[in-house]
Amino acid sequence: MSALSATCVTRSGGLRIFGVTGDLIHFTLPTRWSGVRDGAPFKELGGWTFVQVREDDRWRIRSYGWAVVEFAWEA
């Protein structure tokens, strides 16, 4: 099993809202990860996307996903 430690930071520009329909909302967060896996540092650019639903006056995550657009091992 590999060892992984990472930090997640949302990039400037932050939250992007794509749609609200009734009790559903969809939004994305551009994200930068950096960390160390098995002693080797890496950086990764990507984004989270979420669908949330309002239930009993609270927002709950219905689904989410992650996409990688760039990955690099650091020297």
Secondary structure, 3 states (H helix, E strand, C coil): CCCEEEEEEECCCCCEEEEEECCEEEEEEEEEEEEEECCEEEEEEEEEEEEEEEECCEEEEEEEEEEEEEEEECC
